[in-house]
Amino acid sequence: MLPIKLPMEQKRVLIESLLDYANEELSLGIGSIAAEGLLDHMLSQLAPHLYNRGVEDTIHLLEQRMAQVEDDLHALKRPLR
């Protein structure tokens, strides 16, 4: 799986969020370089799980939609004498 490349602005927002959380909730005095490293590590560890969950959710949605299409097609059948 290819590594996730976030747009710079999005990455900056996430780093700021991690800094706020680490400093306010965990009382850790980390800097932006450490926060960026933490973000990169979290992305590398979480991304495959989140991606696979998205694929599973899509499969489930497609199965539901295909069942509906099948029902709709059966409803188009003409009665036989």
Secondary structure, DSSP 4 states (H G I P E B T S, - for coil): -PPP---HHHHHHHHHHHHHHHHHTS-----HHHHHHHHHHHHHHHHHHHHHHHHHHHHHHHHHHHHHHHHHHHHTPPPP-
